Amino acid sequence: MASPSSWEFYKEEQTKILWVHICTQDLTGVAISVNKWWKTRYPEFKMRIVSKKEFEKIKKCKSSNSSNKINLW
């Protein structure tokens, strides 16, 4: 099983979305680990896998002003 440091996440309570960035190039086991972690710890949340750039944008926008919508595309 992949270590928890293989990915990072940001939890958005209002919309019940987990934003996940996979930090490693070796994806062996990471998908299974992330899926198991998500289903056992946050089953009521939706999960979105995003790039590092999108992940940082989400964290920055949400921490600076939680009322703004994020436009990723």
PDB file with SEQRES, HELIX, SHEET and CRYST1 records, atoms N, CA, C and O in Angstrom:
SEQRES   1 A   73  MET ALA SER PRO SER SER TRP GLU PHE TYR LYS GLU GLU          
SEQRES   2 A   73  GLN THR LYS ILE LEU TRP VAL HIS ILE CYS THR GLN ASP          
SEQRES   3 A   73  LEU THR GLY VAL ALA ILE SER VAL ASN LYS TRP TRP LYS          
SEQRES   4 A   73  THR ARG TYR PRO GLU PHE LYS MET ARG ILE VAL SER LYS          
SEQRES   5 A   73  LYS GLU PHE GLU LYS ILE LYS LYS CYS LYS SER SER ASN          
SEQRES   6 A   73  SER SER ASN LYS ILE ASN LEU TRP                              
HELIX    1 AA1 PRO A    4  SER A    6  5                                   3    
HELIX    2 AA2 VAL A   30  ARG A   41  1                                  12    
HELIX    3 AA3 LYS A   52  SER A   64  1                                  13    
SHEET    1 AA1 3 TRP A   7  GLU A  12  0                                        
SHEET    2 AA1 3 ILE A  17  ILE A  22 -1                                        
SHEET    3 AA1 3 LYS A  46  ILE A  49  1                                        
CRYST1    1.000    1.000    1.000  90.00  90.00  90.00 P 1           1          
ATOM      1  N   MET A   1       0.854  -1.184   0.000  1.00  0.00           N  
ATOM      2  CA  MET A   1       0.000   0.000   0.000  1.00  0.00           C  
ATOM      3  C   MET A   1       0.894   1.240   0.000  1.00  0.00           C  
ATOM      4  O   MET A   1       1.939   1.260   0.650  1.00  0.00           O  
ATOM      5  N   ALA A   2       0.484   2.251  -0.717  1.00  0.00           N  
ATOM      6  CA  ALA A   2       1.260   3.485  -0.814  1.00  0.00           C  
ATOM      7  C   ALA A   2       1.190   4.267   0.491  1.00  0.00           C  
ATOM      8  O   ALA A   2       0.201   4.205   1.221  1.00  0.00           O  
ATOM      9  N   SER A   3       2.256   4.999   0.764  1.00  0.00           N  
ATOM     10  CA  SER A   3       2.280   5.797   1.996  1.00  0.00           C  
ATOM     11  C   SER A   3       1.395   7.024   1.851  1.00  0.00           C  
ATOM     12  O   SER A   3       1.204   7.516   0.739  1.00  0.00           O  
ATOM     13  N   PRO A   4       0.849   7.530   2.959  1.00  0.00           N  
ATOM     14  CA  PRO A   4      -0.004   8.727   2.896  1.00  0.00           C  
ATOM     15  C   PRO A   4       0.710   9.948   2.336  1.00  0.00           C  
ATOM     16  O   PRO A   4       0.053  10.882   1.874  1.00  0.00           O  
ATOM     17  N   SER A   5       2.049   9.965   2.367  1.00  0.00           N  
ATOM     18  CA  SER A   5       2.781  11.104   1.819  1.00  0.00           C  
ATOM     19  C   SER A   5       2.831  11.078   0.294  1.00  0.00           C  
ATOM     20  O   SER A   5       3.382  11.992  -0.319  1.00  0.00           O  
ATOM     21  N   SER A   6       2.269  10.053  -0.320  1.00  0.00           N  
ATOM     22  CA  SER A   6       2.221   9.966  -1.781  1.00  0.00           C  
ATOM     23  C   SER A   6       1.174  10.892  -2.370  1.00  0.00           C  
ATOM     24  O   SER A   6       1.136  11.107  -3.582  1.00  0.00           O  
ATOM     25  N   TRP A   7       0.327  11.438  -1.514  1.00  0.00           N  
ATOM     26  CA  TRP A   7      -0.685  12.375  -1.985  1.00  0.00           C  
ATOM     27  C   TRP A   7      -0.958  13.410  -0.905  1.00  0.00           C  
ATOM     28  O   TRP A   7      -0.604  13.226   0.260  1.00  0.00           O  
ATOM     29  N   GLU A   8      -1.594  14.501  -1.314  1.00  0.00           N  
ATOM     30  CA  GLU A   8      -2.040  15.522  -0.370  1.00  0.00           C  
ATOM     31  C   GLU A   8      -3.474  15.858  -0.713  1.00  0.00           C  
ATOM     32  O   GLU A   8      -3.906  15.683  -1.852  1.00  0.00           O  
ATOM     33  N   PHE A   9      -4.219  16.345   0.281  1.00  0.00           N  
ATOM     34  CA  PHE A   9      -5.622  16.636   0.024  1.00  0.00           C  
ATOM     35  C   PHE A   9      -6.048  17.912   0.712  1.00  0.00           C  
ATOM     36  O   PHE A   9      -5.423  18.372   1.667  1.00  0.00           O  
ATOM     37  N   TYR A  10      -7.123  18.468   0.204  1.00  0.00           N  
ATOM     38  CA  TYR A  10      -7.754  19.651   0.795  1.00  0.00           C  
ATOM     39  C   TYR A  10      -9.237  19.344   0.899  1.00  0.00           C  
ATOM     40  O   TYR A  10      -9.875  19.000  -0.096  1.00  0.00           O  
ATOM     41  N   LYS A  11      -9.786  19.467   2.093  1.00  0.00           N  
ATOM     42  CA  LYS A  11     -11.187  19.129   2.347  1.00  0.00           C  
ATOM     43  C   LYS A  11     -12.030  20.392   2.304  1.00  0.00           C  
ATOM     44  O   LYS A  11     -11.772  21.343   3.042  1.00  0.00           O  
ATOM     45  N   GLU A  12     -13.028  20.399   1.448  1.00  0.00           N  
ATOM     46  CA  GLU A  12     -13.947  21.525   1.313  1.00  0.00           C  
ATOM     47  C   GLU A  12     -15.282  21.116   1.930  1.00  0.00           C  
ATOM     48  O   GLU A  12     -16.064  20.390   1.317  1.00  0.00           O  
ATOM     49  N   GLU A  13     -15.532  21.586   3.139  1.00  0.00           N  
ATOM     50  CA  GLU A  13     -16.716  21.176   3.901  1.00  0.00           C  
ATOM     51  C   GLU A  13     -18.031  21.614   3.262  1.00  0.00           C  
ATOM     52  O   GLU A  13     -18.993  20.846   3.230  1.00  0.00           O  
ATOM     53  N   GLN A  14     -18.073  22.829   2.761  1.00  0.00           N  
ATOM     54  CA  GLN A  14     -19.324  23.387   2.241  1.00  0.00           C  
ATOM     55  C   GLN A  14     -19.877  22.573   1.068  1.00  0.00           C  
ATOM     56  O   GLN A  14     -21.076  22.304   1.006  1.00  0.00           O  
ATOM     57  N   THR A  15     -19.011  22.188   0.155  1.00  0.00           N  
ATOM     58  CA  THR A  15     -19.453  21.448  -1.030  1.00  0.00           C  
ATOM     59  C   THR A  15     -19.234  19.945  -0.906  1.00  0.00           C  
ATOM     60  O   THR A  15     -19.618  19.185  -1.795  1.00  0.00           O  
ATOM     61  N   LYS A  16     -18.617  19.512   0.197  1.00  0.00           N  
ATOM     62  CA  LYS A  16     -18.319  18.093   0.435  1.00  0.00           C  
ATOM     63  C   LYS A  16     -17.451  17.514  -0.684  1.00  0.00           C  
ATOM     64  O   LYS A  16     -17.754  16.463  -1.249  1.00  0.00           O  
ATOM     65  N   ILE A  17     -16.362  18.230  -0.988  1.00  0.00           N  
ATOM     66  CA  ILE A  17     -15.422  17.770  -2.009  1.00  0.00           C  
ATOM     67  C   ILE A  17     -14.041  17.627  -1.392  1.00  0.00           C  
ATOM     68  O   ILE A  17     -13.580  18.505  -0.662  1.00  0.00           O  
ATOM     69  N   LEU A  18     -13.381  16.506  -1.693  1.00  0.00           N  
ATOM     70  CA  LEU A  18     -11.984  16.309  -1.340  1.00  0.00           C  
ATOM     71  C   LEU A  18     -11.159  16.544  -2.599  1.00  0.00           C  
ATOM     72  O   LEU A  18     -11.310  15.826  -3.587  1.00  0.00           O  
ATOM     73  N   TRP A  19     -10.300  17.535  -2.564  1.00  0.00           N  
ATOM     74  CA  TRP A  19      -9.396  17.818  -3.678  1.00  0.00           C  
ATOM     75  C   TRP A  19      -8.100  17.074  -3.387  1.00  0.00           C  
ATOM     76  O   TRP A  19      -7.486  17.291  -2.342  1.00  0.00           O  
ATOM     77  N   VAL A  20      -7.676  16.202  -4.296  1.00  0.00           N  
ATOM     78  CA  VAL A  20      -6.506  15.354  -4.065  1.00  0.00           C  
ATOM     79  C   VAL A  20      -5.475  15.585  -5.158  1.00  0.00           C  
ATOM     80  O   VAL A  20      -5.795  15.611  -6.346  1.00  0.00           O  
ATOM     81  N   HIS A  21      -4.225  15.753  -4.724  1.00  0.00           N  
ATOM     82  CA  HIS A  21      -3.101  15.827  -5.653  1.00  0.00           C  
ATOM     83  C   HIS A  21      -2.190  14.650  -5.354  1.00  0.00           C  
ATOM     84  O   HIS A  21      -1.758  14.474  -4.215  1.00  0.00           O  
ATOM     85  N   ILE A  22      -1.893  13.840  -6.364  1.00  0.00           N  
ATOM     86  CA  ILE A  22      -0.986  12.707  -6.208  1.00  0.00           C  
ATOM     87  C   ILE A  22       0.429  13.222  -6.446  1.00  0.00           C  
ATOM     88  O   ILE A  22       0.736  13.746  -7.516  1.00  0.00           O  
ATOM     89  N   CYS A  23       1.287  13.069  -5.440  1.00  0.00           N  
ATOM     90  CA  CYS A  23       2.616  13.695  -5.436  1.00  0.00           C  
ATOM     91  C   CYS A  23       3.723  12.833  -6.024  1.00  0.00           C  
ATOM     92  O   CYS A  23       4.865  13.286  -6.113  1.00  0.00           O  
ATOM     93  N   THR A  24       3.429  11.638  -6.416  1.00  0.00           N  
ATOM     94  CA  THR A  24       4.467  10.737  -6.891  1.00  0.00           C  
ATOM     95  C   THR A  24       4.256  10.387  -8.358  1.00  0.00           C  
ATOM     96  O   THR A  24       3.133  10.436  -8.861  1.00  0.00           O  
ATOM     97  N   GLN A  25       5.340  10.036  -9.037  1.00  0.00           N  
ATOM     98  CA  GLN A  25       5.252   9.599 -10.431  1.00  0.00           C  
ATOM     99  C   GLN A  25       4.907   8.110 -10.503  1.00  0.00           C  
ATOM    100  O   GLN A  25       4.286   7.657 -11.464  1.00  0.00           O  
ATOM    101  N   ASP A  26       5.309   7.362  -9.494  1.00  0.00           N  
ATOM    102  CA  ASP A  26       5.037   5.925  -9.446  1.00  0.00           C  
ATOM    103  C   ASP A  26       3.636   5.707  -8.879  1.00  0.00           C  
ATOM    104  O   ASP A  26       3.425   5.819  -7.671  1.00  0.00           O  
ATOM    105  N   LEU A  27       2.694   5.399  -9.746  1.00  0.00           N  
ATOM    106  CA  LEU A  27       1.294   5.282  -9.338  1.00  0.00           C  
ATOM    107  C   LEU A  27       0.913   3.891  -8.831  1.00  0.00           C  
ATOM    108  O   LEU A  27      -0.250   3.645  -8.510  1.00  0.00           O  
ATOM    109  N   THR A  28       1.891   2.977  -8.758  1.00  0.00           N  
ATOM    110  CA  THR A  28       1.619   1.626  -8.299  1.00  0.00           C  
ATOM    111  C   THR A  28       1.090   1.648  -6.869  1.00  0.00           C  
ATOM    112  O   THR A  28       1.794   2.056  -5.945  1.00  0.00           O  
ATOM    113  N   GLY A  29      -0.112   1.221  -6.700  1.00  0.00           N  
ATOM    114  CA  GLY A  29      -0.717   1.144  -5.379  1.00  0.00           C  
ATOM    115  C   GLY A  29      -1.345   2.428  -4.872  1.00  0.00           C  
ATOM    116  O   GLY A  29      -2.136   2.393  -3.930  1.00  0.00           O  
ATOM    117  N   VAL A  30      -1.012   3.561  -5.474  1.00  0.00           N  
ATOM    118  CA  VAL A  30      -1.530   4.839  -4.984  1.00  0.00           C  
ATOM    119  C   VAL A  30      -3.035   4.926  -5.196  1.00  0.00           C  
ATOM    120  O   VAL A  30      -3.760   5.348  -4.295  1.00  0.00           O  
ATOM    121  N   ALA A  31      -3.511   4.538  -6.360  1.00  0.00           N  
ATOM    122  CA  ALA A  31      -4.948   4.626  -6.646  1.00  0.00           C  
ATOM    123  C   ALA A  31      -5.757   3.790  -5.659  1.00  0.00           C  
ATOM    124  O   ALA A  31      -6.792   4.240  -5.168  1.00  0.00           O  
ATOM    125  N   ILE A  32      -5.300   2.593  -5.371  1.00  0.00           N  
ATOM    126  CA  ILE A  32      -5.999   1.722  -4.424  1.00  0.00           C  
ATOM    127  C   ILE A  32      -5.962   2.327  -3.021  1.00  0.00           C  
ATOM    128  O   ILE A  32      -6.969   2.321  -2.313  1.00  0.00           O  
ATOM    129  N   SER A  33      -4.810   2.844  -2.624  1.00  0.00           N  
ATOM    130  CA  SER A  33      -4.671   3.441  -1.292  1.00  0.00           C  
ATOM    131  C   SER A  33      -5.555   4.666  -1.122  1.00  0.00           C  
ATOM    132  O   SER A  33      -6.233   4.814  -0.105  1.00  0.00           O  
ATOM    133  N   VAL A  34      -5.546   5.546  -2.120  1.00  0.00           N  
ATOM    134  CA  VAL A  34      -6.358   6.760  -2.048  1.00  0.00           C  
ATOM    135  C   VAL A  34      -7.837   6.396  -2.004  1.00  0.00           C  
ATOM    136  O   VAL A  34      -8.596   6.969  -1.222  1.00  0.00           O  
ATOM    137  N   ASN A  35      -8.244   5.452  -2.836  1.00  0.00           N  
ATOM    138  CA  ASN A  35      -9.646   5.050  -2.877  1.00  0.00           C  
ATOM    139  C   ASN A  35     -10.088   4.436  -1.543  1.00  0.00           C  
ATOM    140  O   ASN A  35     -11.170   4.748  -1.045  1.00  0.00           O  
ATOM    141  N   LYS A  36      -9.262   3.576  -0.971  1.00  0.00           N  
ATOM    142  CA  LYS A  36      -9.597   2.952   0.312  1.00  0.00           C  
ATOM    143  C   LYS A  36      -9.677   4.004   1.418  1.00  0.00           C  
ATOM    144  O   LYS A  36     -10.609   3.987   2.221  1.00  0.00           O  
ATOM    145  N   TRP A  37      -8.703   4.921   1.464  1.00  0.00           N  
ATOM    146  CA  TRP A  37      -8.691   5.999   2.457  1.00  0.00           C  
ATOM    147  C   TRP A  37      -9.939   6.856   2.329  1.00  0.00           C  
ATOM    148  O   TRP A  37     -10.582   7.181   3.327  1.00  0.00           O  
ATOM    149  N   TRP A  38     -10.280   7.220   1.104  1.00  0.00           N  
ATOM    150  CA  TRP A  38     -11.450   8.067   0.838  1.00  0.00           C  
ATOM    151  C   TRP A  38     -12.736   7.389   1.290  1.00  0.00           C  
ATOM    152  O   TRP A  38     -13.544   7.996   1.994  1.00  0.00           O  
ATOM    153  N   LYS A  39     -12.932   6.140   0.892  1.00  0.00           N  
ATOM    154  CA  LYS A  39     -14.173   5.420   1.206  1.00  0.00           C  
ATOM    155  C   LYS A  39     -14.339   5.141   2.700  1.00  0.00           C  
ATOM    156  O   LYS A  39     -15.465   5.102   3.196  1.00  0.00           O  
ATOM    157  N   THR A  40     -13.240   4.949   3.419  1.00  0.00           N  
ATOM    158  CA  THR A  40     -13.358   4.669   4.849  1.00  0.00           C  
ATOM    159  C   THR A  40     -13.409   5.936   5.699  1.00  0.00           C  
ATOM    160  O   THR A  40     -14.087   5.961   6.727  1.00  0.00           O  
ATOM    161  N   ARG A  41     -12.707   6.978   5.288  1.00  0.00           N  
ATOM    162  CA  ARG A  41     -12.629   8.179   6.120  1.00  0.00           C  
ATOM    163  C   ARG A  41     -13.631   9.259   5.733  1.00  0.00           C  
ATOM    164  O   ARG A  41     -14.163   9.945   6.606  1.00  0.00           O  
ATOM    165  N   TYR A  42     -13.898   9.421   4.444  1.00  0.00           N  
ATOM    166  CA  TYR A  42     -14.799  10.478   3.969  1.00  0.00           C  
ATOM    167  C   TYR A  42     -15.819   9.927   2.963  1.00  0.00           C  
ATOM    168  O   TYR A  42     -15.857  10.407   1.830  1.00  0.00           O  
ATOM    169  N   PRO A  43     -16.629   8.959   3.324  1.00  0.00           N  
ATOM    170  CA  PRO A  43     -17.549   8.354   2.351  1.00  0.00           C  
ATOM    171  C   PRO A  43     -18.620   9.304   1.829  1.00  0.00           C  
ATOM    172  O   PRO A  43     -19.164   9.078   0.748  1.00  0.00           O  
ATOM    173  N   GLU A  44     -18.933  10.358   2.572  1.00  0.00           N  
ATOM    174  CA  GLU A  44     -19.980  11.297   2.140  1.00  0.00           C  
ATOM    175  C   GLU A  44     -19.439  12.387   1.210  1.00  0.00           C  
ATOM    176  O   GLU A  44     -20.211  13.194   0.692  1.00  0.00           O  
ATOM    177  N   PHE A  45     -18.139  12.417   0.999  1.00  0.00           N  
ATOM    178  CA  PHE A  45     -17.516  13.425   0.138  1.00  0.00           C  
ATOM    179  C   PHE A  45     -17.316  12.900  -1.282  1.00  0.00           C  
ATOM    180  O   PHE A  45     -17.182  11.695  -1.495  1.00  0.00           O  
ATOM    181  N   LYS A  46     -17.296  13.815  -2.246  1.00  0.00           N  
ATOM    182  CA  LYS A  46     -16.876  13.508  -3.611  1.00  0.00           C  
ATOM    183  C   LYS A  46     -15.377  13.744  -3.662  1.00  0.00           C  
ATOM    184  O   LYS A  46     -14.859  14.603  -2.949  1.00  0.00           O  
ATOM    185  N   MET A  47     -14.678  12.991  -4.497  1.00  0.00           N  
ATOM    186  CA  MET A  47     -13.238  13.169  -4.607  1.00  0.00           C  
ATOM    187  C   MET A  47     -12.885  13.647  -6.006  1.00  0.00           C  
ATOM    188  O   MET A  47     -13.415  13.148  -6.999  1.00  0.00           O  
ATOM    189  N   ARG A  48     -11.983  14.620  -6.074  1.00  0.00           N  
ATOM    190  CA  ARG A  48     -11.497  15.146  -7.344  1.00  0.00           C  
ATOM    191  C   ARG A  48      -9.976  15.068  -7.343  1.00  0.00           C  
ATOM    192  O   ARG A  48      -9.320  15.646  -6.477  1.00  0.00           O  
ATOM    193  N   ILE A  49      -9.419  14.357  -8.308  1.00  0.00           N  
ATOM    194  CA  ILE A  49      -7.971  14.281  -8.476  1.00  0.00           C  
ATOM    195  C   ILE A  49      -7.570  15.419  -9.409  1.00  0.00           C  
ATOM    196  O   ILE A  49      -8.101  15.536 -10.513  1.00  0.00           O  
ATOM    197  N   VAL A  50      -6.632  16.257  -8.967  1.00  0.00           N  
ATOM    198  CA  VAL A  50      -6.235  17.428  -9.749  1.00  0.00           C  
ATOM    199  C   VAL A  50      -4.714  17.525  -9.824  1.00  0.00           C  
ATOM    200  O   VAL A  50      -3.994  16.872  -9.069  1.00  0.00           O  
ATOM    201  N   SER A  51      -4.246  18.355 -10.752  1.00  0.00           N  
ATOM    202  CA  SER A  51      -2.813  18.600 -10.901  1.00  0.00           C  
ATOM    203  C   SER A  51      -2.309  19.460  -9.747  1.00  0.00           C  
ATOM    204  O   SER A  51      -3.100  20.031  -8.996  1.00  0.00           O  
ATOM    205  N   LYS A  52      -0.999  19.547  -9.616  1.00  0.00           N  
ATOM    206  CA  LYS A  52      -0.389  20.368  -8.562  1.00  0.00           C  
ATOM    207  C   LYS A  52      -0.806  21.831  -8.712  1.00  0.00           C  
ATOM    208  O   LYS A  52      -1.109  22.501  -7.725  1.00  0.00           O  
ATOM    209  N   LYS A  53      -0.818  22.318  -9.945  1.00  0.00           N  
ATOM    210  CA  LYS A  53      -1.184  23.711 -10.213  1.00  0.00           C  
ATOM    211  C   LYS A  53      -2.624  23.991  -9.768  1.00  0.00           C  
ATOM    212  O   LYS A  53      -2.882  24.989  -9.096  1.00  0.00           O  
ATOM    213  N   GLU A  54      -3.549  23.122 -10.138  1.00  0.00           N  
ATOM    214  CA  GLU A  54      -4.951  23.287  -9.748  1.00  0.00           C  
ATOM    215  C   GLU A  54      -5.122  23.154  -8.240  1.00  0.00           C  
ATOM    216  O   GLU A  54      -5.900  23.889  -7.631  1.00  0.00           O  
ATOM    217  N   PHE A  55      -4.392  22.214  -7.639  1.00  0.00           N  
ATOM    218  CA  PHE A  55      -4.476  21.993  -6.199  1.00  0.00           C  
ATOM    219  C   PHE A  55      -4.048  23.243  -5.430  1.00  0.00           C  
ATOM    220  O   PHE A  55      -4.731  23.660  -4.494  1.00  0.00           O  
ATOM    221  N   GLU A  56      -2.935  23.833  -5.817  1.00  0.00           N  
ATOM    222  CA  GLU A  56      -2.458  25.049  -5.150  1.00  0.00           C  
ATOM    223  C   GLU A  56      -3.426  26.210  -5.356  1.00  0.00           C  
ATOM    224  O   GLU A  56      -3.627  27.021  -4.452  1.00  0.00           O  
ATOM    225  N   LYS A  57      -4.017  26.289  -6.530  1.00  0.00           N  
ATOM    226  CA  LYS A  57      -4.996  27.341  -6.819  1.00  0.00           C  
ATOM    227  C   LYS A  57      -6.228  27.194  -5.921  1.00  0.00           C  
ATOM    228  O   LYS A  57      -6.743  28.184  -5.402  1.00  0.00           O  
ATOM    229  N   ILE A  58      -6.689  25.981  -5.744  1.00  0.00           N  
ATOM    230  CA  ILE A  58      -7.853  25.705  -4.891  1.00  0.00           C  
ATOM    231  C   ILE A  58      -7.550  26.081  -3.445  1.00  0.00           C  
ATOM    232  O   ILE A  58      -8.343  26.765  -2.799  1.00  0.00           O  
ATOM    233  N   LYS A  59      -6.406  25.635  -2.939  1.00  0.00           N  
ATOM    234  CA  LYS A  59      -6.034  25.953  -1.555  1.00  0.00           C  
ATOM    235  C   LYS A  59      -5.891  27.455  -1.348  1.00  0.00           C  
ATOM    236  O   LYS A  59      -6.346  27.991  -0.338  1.00  0.00           O  
ATOM    237  N   LYS A  60      -5.269  28.125  -2.290  1.00  0.00           N  
ATOM    238  CA  LYS A  60      -5.043  29.568  -2.170  1.00  0.00           C  
ATOM    239  C   LYS A  60      -6.362  30.332  -2.198  1.00  0.00           C  
ATOM    240  O   LYS A  60      -6.590  31.206  -1.362  1.00  0.00           O  
ATOM    241  N   CYS A  61      -7.225  30.011  -3.144  1.00  0.00           N  
ATOM    242  CA  CYS A  61      -8.514  30.704  -3.265  1.00  0.00           C  
ATOM    243  C   CYS A  61      -9.394  30.457  -2.056  1.00  0.00           C  
ATOM    244  O   CYS A  61     -10.036  31.384  -1.563  1.00  0.00           O  
ATOM    245  N   LYS A  62      -9.436  29.251  -1.578  1.00  0.00           N  
ATOM    246  CA  LYS A  62     -10.303  28.916  -0.451  1.00  0.00           C  
ATOM    247  C   LYS A  62      -9.795  29.508   0.852  1.00  0.00           C  
ATOM    248  O   LYS A  62     -10.590  29.893   1.709  1.00  0.00           O  
ATOM    249  N   SER A  63      -8.487  29.584   1.011  1.00  0.00           N  
ATOM    250  CA  SER A  63      -7.965  30.139   2.258  1.00  0.00           C  
ATOM    251  C   SER A  63      -8.038  31.664   2.282  1.00  0.00           C  
ATOM    252  O   SER A  63      -8.169  32.257   3.352  1.00  0.00           O  
ATOM    253  N   SER A  64      -7.954  32.309   1.109  1.00  0.00           N  
ATOM    254  CA  SER A  64      -8.004  33.770   1.084  1.00  0.00           C  
ATOM    255  C   SER A  64      -9.424  34.308   1.179  1.00  0.00           C  
ATOM    256  O   SER A  64      -9.665  35.321   1.836  1.00  0.00           O  
ATOM    257  N   ASN A  65     -10.370  33.630   0.520  1.00  0.00           N  
ATOM    258  CA  ASN A  65     -11.757  34.094   0.562  1.00  0.00           C  
ATOM    259  C   ASN A  65     -12.665  32.914   0.275  1.00  0.00           C  
ATOM    260  O   ASN A  65     -12.785  32.488  -0.874  1.00  0.00           O  
ATOM    261  N   SER A  66     -13.293  32.392   1.284  1.00  0.00           N  
ATOM    262  CA  SER A  66     -14.108  31.187   1.135  1.00  0.00           C  
ATOM    263  C   SER A  66     -15.404  31.420   0.376  1.00  0.00           C  
ATOM    264  O   SER A  66     -16.066  30.453  -0.003  1.00  0.00           O  
ATOM    265  N   SER A  67     -15.786  32.660   0.144  1.00  0.00           N  
ATOM    266  CA  SER A  67     -17.037  32.920  -0.566  1.00  0.00           C  
ATOM    267  C   SER A  67     -16.857  32.998  -2.077  1.00  0.00           C  
ATOM    268  O   SER A  67     -17.844  32.993  -2.812  1.00  0.00           O  
ATOM    269  N   ASN A  68     -15.610  33.070  -2.556  1.00  0.00           N  
ATOM    270  CA  ASN A  68     -15.371  33.139  -3.999  1.00  0.00           C  
ATOM    271  C   ASN A  68     -15.487  31.768  -4.633  1.00  0.00           C  
ATOM    272  O   ASN A  68     -15.129  30.760  -4.024  1.00  0.00           O  
ATOM    273  N   LYS A  69     -15.986  31.732  -5.852  1.00  0.00           N  
ATOM    274  CA  LYS A  69     -16.006  30.496  -6.611  1.00  0.00           C  
ATOM    275  C   LYS A  69     -14.668  30.354  -7.324  1.00  0.00           C  
ATOM    276  O   LYS A  69     -14.017  31.349  -7.644  1.00  0.00           O  
ATOM    277  N   ILE A  70     -14.268  29.129  -7.568  1.00  0.00           N  
ATOM    278  CA  ILE A  70     -13.005  28.862  -8.238  1.00  0.00           C  
ATOM    279  C   ILE A  70     -13.280  28.520  -9.691  1.00  0.00           C  
ATOM    280  O   ILE A  70     -14.126  27.676  -9.987  1.00  0.00           O  
ATOM    281  N   ASN A  71     -12.577  29.164 -10.583  1.00  0.00           N  
ATOM    282  CA  ASN A  71     -12.687  28.870 -12.000  1.00  0.00           C  
ATOM    283  C   ASN A  71     -11.394  28.195 -12.433  1.00  0.00           C  
ATOM    284  O   ASN A  71     -10.385  28.867 -12.640  1.00  0.00           O  
ATOM    285  N   LEU A  72     -11.414  26.869 -12.571  1.00  0.00           N  
ATOM    286  CA  LEU A  72     -10.216  26.129 -12.932  1.00  0.00           C  
ATOM    287  C   LEU A  72      -9.979  26.092 -14.428  1.00  0.00           C  
ATOM    288  O   LEU A  72      -8.847  25.897 -14.869  1.00  0.00           O  
ATOM    289  N   TRP A  73     -11.015  26.273 -15.206  1.00  0.00           N  
ATOM    290  CA  TRP A  73     -10.849  26.131 -16.649  1.00  0.00           C  
ATOM    291  C   TRP A  73     -11.148  27.388 -17.359  1.00  0.00           C  
ATOM    292  O   TRP A  73     -11.056  27.440 -18.585  1.00  0.00           O  
TER     293      TRP A  73                                                      
END                                                                             
